[in-house]
Amino acid sequence: MAFDTNNVTDISSSPVTRRVFLTLSVSGLLGVAILRFRRHSAMVAQMAAAGPPPVVTIVEFSKDGKRMGTVQVPKIVKTDDEWRARLNRSVYEITRNADTEIAFSGEYWNLHEEGLFRCVCCNTALFISDTKFDSGTGWPSFWAPIAKENIETIEDHSFGIRTAVACRLCDAHLGHVFDDGPPPTGLRYCINSASLVFVRSA
């Protein structure tokens, strides 16, 4: 007996199949949205449970690098999703997950202009060109921060024992500090270009 293909119903185009497909698609999208909402709500609840952010003291500087005085401000605290929305992927990985850019690849390692280096995450003044020097390492290097109040150091055990450097206001990872720098401090603040924004002197 011959099989009559003309009598076969195309299931893929039937209203029932399309309805099931649309229902499953909408359900899947709704599920993702609910999951994201719950995750965000959990993060917000966790931050709220931790209480208000601590107050930190930093030094403010004008556009031309002049010290304007100290201020007490709440530490900037954001969720991972908020940082991801604000920063591009490589900057996020470096500043929020302590990644390191490839040597000689950053924007400022060979920069010799005069100006101020600010935090890419919160605009806090961190370094000034007066203390920048050529370390030969492929990363921007400074023998001192513009103000000790504006950075914090953290013991880092990721590769042996090192001292990581972060922005005091927003906890952005900047790089590391070593004791092989030039006078007068003998220190080398080895900083990722991606953690900085350079503001040229007027």
Secondary structure, 3 states (H helix, E strand, C coil): CCCCHHHCCCHHHCHHHHHHHHHHHHHHHHHHHHHHHHHHHHHHHHHHHCCCCCEEEEEEECCCCCEEEEEEEECCCCCHHHHHHHCCHHHHHHHHHCCCCCCCCCCCCCCCCCEEEEECCCCCEEEEHHHEECCCCCCCEECCCCCHHHEEEEEECCCCCEEEEEECCCCCEEEEEECCCCCCCCCEEEECHHHEEEEECC
